[in-house]
Amino acid sequence: MAFLEWGEDARRLVAERPVFDAHADSLQRALDLGHDLGARGPGHLDLERGRQGGLGALVFVSWVDPKFIDAGPHGARDRTRGLLGEFHRLIERHPEAVGFAGNGVAADSLRRSGRVAGIPGIEGGHSIEESLDELEWFFERGVRVMTLVWNNHLSWIRSCQPGAGSHVPEGLSEFGRSVVRRMNRLGMVVDLSHAGERSFYDTLEVATAPVIASHSGCKAICDHQRNLTDDQLRALARQGGVVGIVFCMPFLSRAAGAEDQRLRETPGYKALADPNSTLEFLRQSDYLQLHAAPLEADVVVDHICHAVEVAGIDHVGLGSDYDGIQRTPRGLEGAECYGTLAELLLRRGFSVQDVRKVLGLNMQRVFAAATGPGTRAATQGLVSLSTPPFVSA
């Protein structure tokens, strides 16, 4: 529950269900632990808590640990298909609460009807296995956002992490450029979180639709390789894009990241190891949330305010990374807490309309532009779930 009382304006905002969260990893809990994301349960996010917090649209991300690349032929692809299948099962099971949003028009309609606009996403281009045909396969089954690269470098794009070999391009290869072009034609949002700096700028040069950095922070506040420099924020804004400010502790504060690392070395944390990596992650997340020195939600607002100052009010949104991070700031413990940000932003002097922009209008605008006229997504419906069947990994 939120740690502070929401004022009348914040409560009214939340009642509008204005939040467009550009990044959450909850599908792993559904696939690996059997959690029903339509009902209140463990972890950070489910539809019940999202409704309480004002969630109107969510990118349900399929994140694939690179270990699946080594699991056999098509390991990464099949893991992604299994996660995507969980998204479709969720909307089959809870049609009154969530629907598939294949474009901006559908997303707006679903939110106005009181349902969450569910947008399938992929985190990491390793899932398409260097194939534009695979990219199209995922598009045909609903994927509308793809983070080009995760922390593992690919043969066609460099991530923000060190250690790239000579076989990795400095930025985007020609195939990488073709991925961006195809995504623009299909109507898929290009996501640059995790991308190396050269990859970031190469993508902006190629892209014909606005892009996002779905879950990042501001490097000027916390010098982490996953965060964006002021120059990157300005370039993203010039292209019409949006940065989604993340709730991840090491990206928000170096001290908070060090506190998490200290606790990871303790016997209590290590005792929670489990063969099921998703269960292990959930247990260890609960341990950190309970035992770590808290970081207040104001730090997220600090990143939002800096991004607004540098990029402008029309280019900042939210990308919580719920269920993909181990610990959250106090007051943002789960999807019921988005209103905490509304209250804090109002206290910082943001107008109600500007708070709406940060909570969701800016992301909605980019999603509508990327999936709008001239793209296949503008008219594409959702195909039958059984043609062909989804693959479980």
HULIN-V615845 format. One record per helix or strand. SS is the DSSP state (@ for helix, = for strand). FROM is the first residue (numbers start at 0). TO is the last residue. If there is no record, write none. Layout:
ss;from;to
SS;FROM;TO
SS;FROM;TO
This chain:
ss;from;to
@;7;14
=;18;23
@;26;32
@;46;52
=;54;62
@;65;70
@;74;92
=;97;99
@;103;111
=;115;122
@;124;127
@;131;139
=;144;146
=;153;153
=;156;156
=;158;158
=;171;171
@;173;185
=;188;190
=;194;194
@;196;205
=;211;215
=;217;217
=;227;227
@;229;237
=;241;244
@;248;251
@;253;263
@;266;269
@;276;290
=;295;295
@;297;310
@;312;314
=;315;317
=;321;321
=;329;329
@;334;346
@;351;369
@;375;377
